[in-house]
Amino acid sequence: MEKTLEIELTENTILNLPQNLFYNRINHYLLVISQNTANWIVLFTEEQEKIFGLLCEKYTLGKVSELSNSEEDFNFVISQIIDRDFNATQKVEFNAPHNEGLYIYLTNDCNLACTHCYMYSGKPKIDELPKEEWFKIIKNAQENGITAITFTGGEVLQYKEWLEIIKFAKESNMTVTLLTNGVLWDKDKIAKSKEYIDELQISLDGTDENQNAIVRGKDNFQKALENVKLFVKAGVKVVVATTPTLVNVKDIEKTYINFAKELLNELQSEHLYFKISQKLITGRKVQALIKDKAKEYSAITRNLANSLYPNSDIKNFVNNMEIGTGLKNCGYGGISISSDGKFFLCNRVEDIEPVATNKDDFKTIIKNANYYYEWSSVDNVMPCMSCEIKYICGGGCRIDEYHFAGKQSKITETQPLIKIDCTEEYKNSIYEKMIGSIKYTYQVD
């Protein structure tokens, strides 16, 4: 949400600061949080704390400047408040289901049988939708304000009319993203489809044939890698997505950075990106990681991301928490559609229950999605509803971290949802990101 702030400051100006402020001292710094606006500033010195205290007491800028012992600290505090629109009247735009776009599992048919596949893809589902039904769904989505679609599977290319469908979506003014294993593409398919694809994600679960084969089977690595190169050269934005398992994560840790840098150097293109998963969920032959194993996995993959893209975790946090935006939910309520036409409120469709089918009224589906999004939002969750960072955190995964496990039929309307656990360690990690974002933005050592 970009906007230009035009504000005239004089010595008689009294800043209208938020009233619902929470203070947390983290590593000698004072984190000042405005709960209702998902906003914060950081005070790094006692002088900055004094200056902010005077501003809260409604002293004019002229008087605060006069009482301040440091022009640099005074300017820094005022800059944060103005730059971040840290005031009582700030408006907040929250994430909402329609903002998440539509997630379509075009088919469950797949040419691979990856060990971590949470869709257990391989064979088509019974009664998978014909292209005419997908056209209707896309048209309904467009008429109801949805502007983006992610197509996945199975493998998208296993669906006979895949090209017609992504073309229809693009010509319906949708932003089109494809998730693919990358194996079945060739120059002809790329040439025919590239103008209809805004972003393509190709999975490489290793940096060589042996690592990749552990997850994706033999003789698939080189084919997928070659198609990464062909798509990039065709001018399509390509994300190389890697999801290590416990079997190969240590090997990937040793080779990932060199592999990525060599490919970036070879292609010399702004269209190539890398993404490495920091969470492993249950799949065909893989169990979700918990506690110490989950922490170790996350630490390895996070360090890899930061090594390839310095400060990537802070940059992503800054981008996701743009000033004037907030999170009420993890995204539960965003619509995903299975290949047989069932509608779900999360893309982990094998873990939850459907809310509708393609035979139901689309407007009603959207209305119900919005209802469950609000009911499971941090405003209705214990203990999130009273937490100072509820609109910054968003409350965590509604499937993995709640007793109702993402199943709306388990929601009891007479009592709020309960988050299974929220540790101090987790909250502190968010506080650190909040402080890190200010340090990064203002280049504070």
C-alpha positions as CSV (number, residue, x, y, z in Angstrom):
1,M,0.0,0.0,0.0
2,E,2.1,2.9,-1.3
3,K,1.1,6.4,-0.3
4,T,2.7,9.8,0.0
5,L,2.5,11.4,3.4
6,E,2.1,15.2,3.3
7,I,2.3,16.6,6.8
8,E,3.5,20.0,7.8
9,L,5.4,20.0,11.1
10,T,6.0,23.2,13.1
11,E,7.3,23.9,16.6
12,N,3.6,24.0,17.7
13,T,2.7,20.6,16.3
14,I,1.4,18.0,18.8
15,L,1.6,14.5,17.4
16,N,-1.5,12.4,17.7
17,L,0.0,9.2,18.9
18,P,-1.9,5.9,19.2
19,Q,-3.5,5.3,22.6
20,N,-3.4,1.5,22.8
21,L,0.4,1.2,23.2
22,F,2.3,-1.8,24.6
23,Y,5.9,-1.7,25.6
24,N,8.4,-4.6,25.5
25,R,12.0,-4.3,26.4
26,I,14.0,-6.6,24.2
27,N,17.8,-6.7,24.5
28,H,18.0,-3.2,26.0
29,Y,15.8,-1.8,23.3
30,L,12.2,-0.6,23.8
31,L,9.7,-1.9,21.3
32,V,6.6,0.3,21.2
33,I,3.6,-1.5,19.7
34,S,0.2,-0.1,18.6
35,Q,-2.0,-3.2,18.7
36,N,-5.0,-1.9,16.7
37,T,-2.9,-0.7,13.8
38,A,-0.3,-3.5,13.6
39,N,2.4,-0.8,13.8
40,W,5.5,-0.3,15.9
41,I,8.6,1.8,16.5
42,V,11.8,1.0,18.3
43,L,13.6,3.3,20.8
44,F,17.3,2.4,21.1
45,T,18.5,4.8,23.7
46,E,17.3,6.3,27.0
47,E,17.2,9.7,25.3
48,Q,14.9,8.4,22.6
49,E,12.7,7.0,25.3
50,K,12.6,10.4,27.0
51,I,11.7,12.1,23.8
52,F,8.9,9.7,23.0
53,G,7.6,10.0,26.6
54,L,7.3,13.8,26.2
55,L,5.5,13.3,22.9
56,C,3.0,11.0,24.6
57,E,2.4,13.7,27.2
58,K,1.3,16.0,24.4
59,Y,4.3,18.4,24.4
60,T,4.7,20.4,21.2
61,L,7.6,19.5,18.9
62,G,9.3,22.7,19.7
63,K,9.1,22.0,23.5
64,V,10.3,18.4,23.0
65,S,13.2,19.6,20.9
66,E,14.1,22.2,23.5
67,L,14.1,19.5,26.3
68,S,16.0,17.0,24.2
69,N,19.8,16.6,24.7
70,S,20.3,15.0,21.3
71,E,19.2,16.4,17.9
72,E,20.0,13.1,16.3
73,D,17.8,11.1,18.7
74,F,15.0,13.7,18.3
75,N,15.1,13.5,14.5
76,F,15.2,9.7,14.6
77,V,12.2,9.4,16.8
78,I,10.2,11.9,14.8
79,S,11.3,10.2,11.5
80,Q,10.0,6.8,12.7
81,I,6.6,8.3,13.8
82,I,6.1,10.1,10.5
83,D,7.6,7.5,8.2
84,R,5.5,4.7,9.7
85,D,2.3,6.8,10.0
86,F,2.4,5.9,13.7
87,N,-0.7,7.8,14.8
88,A,-4.2,7.3,16.4
89,T,-6.0,7.7,13.1
90,Q,-4.1,5.3,11.0
91,K,-6.3,3.0,8.9
92,V,-5.4,-0.7,8.5
93,E,-6.2,-3.0,5.6
94,F,-6.3,-6.6,6.7
95,N,-5.6,-9.7,4.7
96,A,-8.9,-11.2,3.5
97,P,-9.8,-14.4,1.6
98,H,-10.4,-12.7,-1.7
99,N,-6.9,-11.2,-1.5
100,E,-5.4,-14.7,-1.4
101,G,-6.6,-15.6,-4.9
102,L,-7.9,-18.9,-6.0
103,Y,-5.9,-22.2,-5.6
104,I,-6.9,-24.8,-8.2
105,Y,-5.8,-28.4,-8.2
106,L,-6.4,-29.0,-11.9
107,T,-5.8,-32.8,-11.6
108,N,-4.5,-35.3,-9.1
109,D,-2.7,-37.1,-12.0
110,C,1.0,-37.0,-11.7
111,N,4.0,-38.5,-13.5
112,L,6.0,-38.6,-10.3
113,A,5.4,-39.9,-6.8
114,C,7.3,-37.6,-4.5
115,T,7.9,-38.8,-0.9
116,H,6.7,-35.5,0.7
117,C,3.6,-35.0,-1.5
118,Y,0.8,-33.9,0.8
119,M,-1.7,-34.5,-2.1
120,Y,-0.6,-38.1,-2.5
121,S,-0.8,-37.4,-6.2
122,G,-0.4,-40.1,-8.8
123,K,-3.8,-41.2,-10.1
124,P,-6.6,-38.9,-11.2
125,K,-9.5,-38.5,-8.8
126,I,-12.8,-39.9,-9.9
127,D,-15.0,-37.4,-11.7
128,E,-12.3,-34.7,-12.2
129,L,-13.8,-31.6,-13.7
130,P,-13.9,-31.0,-17.5
131,K,-12.5,-27.8,-18.9
132,E,-16.0,-26.3,-19.2
133,E,-16.6,-26.5,-15.5
134,W,-13.2,-24.8,-14.8
135,F,-14.2,-22.1,-17.3
136,K,-17.3,-21.5,-15.2
137,I,-15.4,-21.4,-12.0
138,I,-12.8,-18.9,-13.4
139,K,-15.6,-16.7,-14.7
140,N,-17.4,-16.8,-11.3
141,A,-14.1,-16.0,-9.5
142,Q,-13.5,-13.0,-11.8
143,E,-17.0,-11.7,-11.3
144,N,-16.6,-11.9,-7.5
145,G,-13.4,-9.9,-7.4
146,I,-10.7,-12.6,-7.4
147,T,-7.8,-11.5,-9.5
148,A,-5.2,-14.3,-9.1
149,I,-5.2,-18.0,-9.7
150,T,-2.5,-20.6,-8.8
151,F,-2.8,-23.8,-10.8
152,T,-1.2,-27.0,-9.4
153,G,-1.9,-30.7,-9.2
154,G,-0.8,-33.5,-9.4
155,E,1.1,-32.2,-12.4
156,V,-0.7,-29.5,-14.4
157,L,0.5,-30.8,-17.7
158,Q,-1.1,-34.2,-17.0
159,Y,-4.5,-32.4,-17.6
160,K,-5.2,-32.7,-21.3
161,E,-6.6,-29.1,-21.8
162,W,-4.2,-27.3,-19.4
163,L,-3.2,-24.8,-22.0
164,E,-6.8,-23.8,-22.8
165,I,-7.5,-23.3,-19.2
166,I,-4.5,-21.1,-18.3
167,K,-5.2,-19.1,-21.5
168,F,-8.8,-18.6,-20.4
169,A,-7.7,-17.5,-17.0
170,K,-5.2,-15.0,-18.3
171,E,-7.7,-13.6,-20.8
172,S,-10.1,-13.2,-17.8
173,N,-7.5,-10.7,-16.4
174,M,-6.2,-13.1,-13.8
175,T,-2.6,-13.2,-12.6
176,V,-1.6,-16.8,-13.4
177,T,0.8,-18.9,-11.4
178,L,1.7,-22.5,-12.2
179,L,3.3,-25.0,-9.8
180,T,5.0,-27.9,-11.7
181,N,7.6,-30.6,-11.3
182,G,9.1,-29.3,-14.5
183,V,9.8,-32.6,-16.1
184,L,7.2,-32.7,-18.9
185,W,7.9,-29.3,-20.5
186,D,9.7,-28.8,-23.8
187,K,10.5,-25.8,-26.1
188,D,7.1,-26.2,-27.9
189,K,5.0,-26.2,-24.7
190,I,6.9,-23.2,-23.3
191,A,6.6,-21.2,-26.5
192,K,2.8,-21.8,-26.6
193,S,2.2,-21.0,-22.9
194,K,4.7,-18.4,-21.9
195,E,2.5,-15.4,-22.6
196,Y,-0.2,-16.8,-20.3
197,I,2.0,-17.4,-17.3
198,D,3.0,-14.6,-14.8
199,E,5.0,-16.9,-12.6
200,L,6.1,-20.5,-12.7
201,Q,7.3,-22.5,-9.8
202,I,9.5,-25.6,-10.6
203,S,10.4,-28.0,-7.8
204,L,13.9,-29.2,-7.5
205,D,14.3,-31.1,-4.2
206,G,18.1,-31.3,-4.3
207,T,21.1,-29.7,-6.1
208,D,22.0,-32.8,-8.1
209,E,20.5,-36.0,-9.4
210,N,21.2,-38.1,-6.3
211,Q,19.7,-35.6,-3.8
212,N,16.7,-35.0,-6.0
213,A,16.1,-38.7,-6.7
214,I,15.6,-39.3,-3.0
215,V,12.4,-37.3,-3.1
216,R,11.4,-37.3,-6.8
217,G,12.7,-40.5,-8.3
218,K,15.5,-41.2,-10.7
219,D,16.3,-39.2,-13.9
220,N,14.1,-36.2,-13.3
221,F,16.6,-33.6,-12.1
222,Q,18.3,-32.7,-15.3
223,K,15.0,-32.5,-17.2
224,A,13.5,-30.1,-14.7
225,L,16.7,-28.0,-14.5
226,E,16.9,-27.7,-18.3
227,N,13.3,-26.4,-18.3
228,V,14.1,-23.9,-15.6
229,K,16.7,-22.5,-18.0
230,L,14.4,-22.5,-21.0
231,F,11.6,-20.7,-19.1
232,V,14.0,-18.0,-17.8
233,K,15.4,-17.5,-21.2
234,A,11.8,-17.1,-22.5
235,G,11.3,-14.2,-20.0
236,V,9.0,-16.0,-17.6
237,K,9.5,-15.4,-13.9
238,V,10.7,-18.7,-12.5
239,V,10.9,-19.8,-8.8
240,V,13.0,-22.8,-8.1
241,A,11.3,-24.4,-5.0
242,T,13.1,-26.8,-2.8
243,T,11.6,-28.8,0.0
244,P,14.3,-30.9,1.7
245,T,13.4,-33.9,3.9
246,L,15.3,-35.2,6.8
247,V,17.0,-37.7,4.4
248,N,18.7,-35.1,2.3
249,V,18.6,-31.8,4.2
250,K,22.1,-32.1,5.5
251,D,23.5,-32.8,2.0
252,I,21.5,-29.9,0.5
253,E,22.8,-27.6,3.3
254,K,26.3,-28.2,2.0
255,T,25.6,-27.6,-1.7
256,Y,22.6,-25.4,-2.1
257,I,24.3,-22.0,-2.1
258,N,26.9,-22.9,-4.7
259,F,24.3,-24.5,-6.9
260,A,22.0,-21.5,-6.8
261,K,24.8,-19.0,-7.3
262,E,26.2,-20.9,-10.3
263,L,22.7,-21.0,-11.9
264,L,22.2,-17.3,-11.2
265,N,25.6,-16.5,-12.7
266,E,24.9,-18.7,-15.8
267,L,21.6,-17.2,-16.6
268,Q,22.2,-13.6,-15.6
269,S,18.5,-12.9,-15.4
270,E,16.2,-11.0,-13.0
271,H,13.5,-13.7,-13.8
272,L,15.1,-16.4,-11.6
273,Y,14.5,-16.8,-7.9
274,F,15.0,-19.5,-5.3
275,K,12.7,-20.5,-2.4
276,I,13.5,-23.1,0.2
277,S,10.7,-24.5,2.5
278,Q,11.1,-23.8,6.2
279,K,8.4,-26.2,7.3
280,L,7.8,-29.8,6.4
281,I,4.3,-31.2,6.6
282,T,3.0,-34.8,6.4
283,G,3.1,-36.3,2.9
284,R,3.2,-39.7,1.2
285,K,6.2,-41.1,3.0
286,V,7.1,-38.1,5.3
287,Q,5.8,-37.2,8.7
288,A,5.5,-33.6,9.8
289,L,8.4,-32.4,11.9
290,I,7.8,-31.3,15.5
291,K,9.7,-29.7,18.3
292,D,13.5,-30.1,18.1
293,K,13.5,-31.6,14.6
294,A,11.3,-28.9,13.3
295,K,13.5,-26.2,14.9
296,E,16.7,-27.8,13.4
297,Y,15.1,-28.0,9.9
298,S,13.8,-24.5,10.1
299,A,17.2,-23.2,11.2
300,I,19.0,-24.9,8.4
301,T,16.7,-23.8,5.6
302,R,16.4,-20.2,7.0
303,N,20.2,-19.9,7.1
304,L,20.3,-21.1,3.5
305,A,17.8,-18.5,2.5
306,N,19.7,-15.7,4.3
307,S,23.0,-16.8,2.8
308,L,21.6,-16.7,-0.7
309,Y,19.6,-13.5,-0.2
310,P,21.1,-11.5,2.7
311,N,18.5,-10.4,5.3
312,S,15.8,-12.3,3.4
313,D,13.8,-13.1,6.5
314,I,13.8,-9.4,7.5
315,K,13.1,-8.2,4.0
316,N,10.2,-10.7,3.7
317,F,8.8,-9.5,7.0
318,V,9.0,-5.9,6.0
319,N,7.3,-6.7,2.7
320,N,4.6,-8.8,4.4
321,M,4.0,-6.2,7.1
322,E,3.8,-3.1,4.9
323,I,2.7,0.0,6.8
324,G,-1.1,0.2,6.9
325,T,-1.6,-3.6,6.6
326,G,-2.4,-6.2,9.2
327,L,-3.0,-10.0,9.5
328,K,-6.1,-11.3,11.1
329,N,-5.6,-14.9,9.9
330,C,-3.0,-17.2,8.4
331,G,-5.0,-17.3,5.2
332,Y,-7.7,-19.8,6.3
333,G,-10.7,-18.8,4.3
334,G,-8.9,-18.5,1.1
335,I,-10.5,-20.8,-1.5
336,S,-8.9,-23.9,-2.9
337,I,-10.6,-26.3,-5.3
338,S,-9.8,-30.0,-5.7
339,S,-9.7,-31.6,-9.1
340,D,-13.2,-33.1,-8.5
341,G,-14.8,-29.7,-7.8
342,K,-14.8,-29.6,-4.0
343,F,-14.2,-26.2,-2.3
344,F,-11.9,-25.9,0.7
345,L,-10.8,-23.1,3.0
346,C,-7.0,-23.9,2.7
347,N,-4.8,-25.4,0.1
348,R,-4.0,-28.4,2.3
349,V,-7.2,-30.0,1.0
350,E,-6.3,-33.5,2.1
351,D,-6.2,-32.4,5.8
352,I,-9.5,-30.6,6.0
353,E,-13.1,-30.9,4.9
354,P,-14.9,-29.3,2.0
355,V,-17.4,-26.4,2.4
356,A,-19.0,-26.7,-1.0
357,T,-18.8,-28.1,-4.5
358,N,-18.8,-26.6,-7.9
359,K,-22.6,-27.1,-8.0
360,D,-23.1,-24.5,-5.3
361,D,-23.6,-20.8,-5.7
362,F,-20.2,-19.0,-5.9
363,K,-21.4,-15.9,-4.1
364,T,-22.6,-18.1,-1.2
365,I,-19.3,-19.9,-1.1
366,I,-17.4,-16.5,-0.9
367,K,-19.8,-15.4,1.9
368,N,-19.2,-18.6,3.9
369,A,-15.4,-18.3,3.4
370,N,-15.5,-14.8,4.7
371,Y,-17.6,-16.0,7.7
372,Y,-15.1,-18.7,8.7
373,Y,-12.2,-16.4,8.1
374,E,-13.6,-13.9,10.6
375,W,-14.7,-16.6,13.1
376,S,-11.1,-18.0,13.1
377,S,-9.4,-14.6,13.1
378,V,-7.3,-13.4,15.9
379,D,-10.2,-11.3,17.2
380,N,-12.0,-14.6,18.1
381,V,-9.0,-16.8,19.2
382,M,-7.7,-17.4,22.7
383,P,-5.2,-16.2,23.8
384,C,-4.6,-14.2,20.6
385,M,-7.5,-11.8,21.0
386,S,-5.7,-9.9,23.8
387,C,-2.2,-10.1,22.4
388,E,-0.4,-6.9,21.4
389,I,1.0,-8.5,18.2
390,K,-2.1,-10.3,17.1
391,Y,-2.4,-8.3,13.8
392,I,1.3,-8.8,13.2
393,C,1.5,-12.5,13.9
394,G,-1.9,-13.5,12.4
395,G,-2.3,-16.4,14.9
396,G,-0.4,-19.2,13.2
397,C,-1.6,-22.1,11.1
398,R,-5.3,-22.9,11.7
399,I,-4.6,-26.6,10.8
400,D,-1.4,-27.4,12.8
401,E,-1.8,-25.1,15.8
402,Y,-5.5,-25.3,16.7
403,H,-7.8,-28.0,18.3
404,F,-10.3,-27.6,15.4
405,A,-7.5,-28.5,13.0
406,G,-8.9,-26.4,10.2
407,K,-12.2,-28.3,10.1
408,Q,-15.1,-25.8,10.3
409,S,-17.6,-28.5,11.5
410,K,-15.6,-28.6,14.8
411,I,-16.2,-24.9,15.4
412,T,-18.5,-24.2,18.4
413,E,-20.1,-20.8,18.0
414,T,-20.7,-20.4,21.7
415,Q,-17.0,-20.3,22.5
416,P,-13.8,-18.9,21.0
417,L,-11.2,-21.0,19.2
418,I,-8.2,-22.0,21.3
419,K,-4.6,-22.0,20.0
420,I,-2.8,-25.1,21.2
421,D,0.3,-23.3,22.3
422,C,2.0,-20.0,22.0
423,T,5.5,-20.0,23.5
424,E,7.6,-17.0,24.7
425,E,10.2,-18.2,22.3
426,Y,7.8,-17.8,19.3
427,K,6.7,-14.4,20.4
428,N,10.3,-13.3,21.0
429,S,11.2,-14.4,17.4
430,I,8.5,-12.0,16.2
431,Y,9.7,-9.2,18.4
432,E,13.2,-9.7,17.0
433,K,11.9,-9.4,13.5
434,M,10.1,-6.2,14.4
435,I,13.3,-4.7,15.8
436,G,15.3,-6.1,12.9
437,S,13.0,-4.4,10.4
438,I,13.6,-1.0,12.0
439,K,17.3,-1.6,12.1
440,Y,17.3,-2.7,8.5
441,T,15.1,0.3,7.3
442,Y,17.1,2.9,9.2
443,Q,20.5,1.2,9.0
444,V,20.9,1.1,12.8
445,D,23.9,-1.0,13.9
